[in-house]
Amino acid sequence: MALGLALGAFCVEADAAPIDCPGLALRINDHGDGGSCDRTPPGQLMPQNQWRKQNHAMWRYEGVETHGNAWKVKYDIQADPDPYLYATFTLTNFTGNPKDFTLNAVLPIDPAVTGGFFAGGSVSVNLMDVVSGDEEGGSLTCLDGVEPIYMARVDDTDFHALLAAPQSFTTAGSATTAFGSDDFGEPIPSLYSPGDILNNIEIEINATVGANTIAVVLATFEVTPEPASLSLVATGLGLVILRRRRAKA
């Protein structure tokens, strides 16, 4: 499922002027009355002691999208154009019928990576009932019974699926239950791809959330250029820095 968006965002650091950051793009599609909404949410540079990888600056994007009293999607996405994506999506279905969702988080890579790369990713699901104590429980299944719950995408093309169809998870009563931990390229990232030119990475989530269910989906996708590509990346970064210095002169 391709996602064509105009990328561009700004970051705000506490008590500081806006700074450049990855132009993360987000799409939320409920396959119904809510339609599809595209967002380029503002990000915030995280404190260094919260960076997930040493010496790799991380930006955070947080927000909530709702459609009346039918559903709510809360997102908390951490990104590094190295590139690395760590996303937490909380999908709440307040209705008495199952609700379909497709979520796409796209991270541009600047400068683009030329050549092979190593990749890896992971996904897990937590389920709970919206109405505590009603003993109805909650559920999550694959969209249309055929879509994988998780898809890592590279340059708008499917790259690797996790929790492939069929998948069906249920939890009883008001319990919170963890399901479906799955990964690829373990130790992450170690799955090799010969690649070509890498401009963006993407996490796509496809799921049907049961009636009165809260589903929390945690997903990661990480890419590292192969050693032969690292010198090209370093050269590209050097050119970017040089251009910025010249522009300031």
Secondary structure, DSSP 8 states (H G I E B T S, - for coil): ----------B--TTS--B-----EEEEE-SSTT-EEEE---BEE--GGG-SSTT---EEEEEEEEETTTEEEEEEEEEETTTEEEEEEEEEE-SSS-EEEEEEEEEEEEEEEES-EEEEEEEEEEEEESSTTS---EEEE-GGGTS-SEEEEETTEEEEEES-SS-EEEE-TT--EEEEEEEESTTTT-EEE--SEEEEEEEEEEEEE-TTEEEEEEEEEEEEE-HHHHHHHHHHHHHHHHHHHHHH-
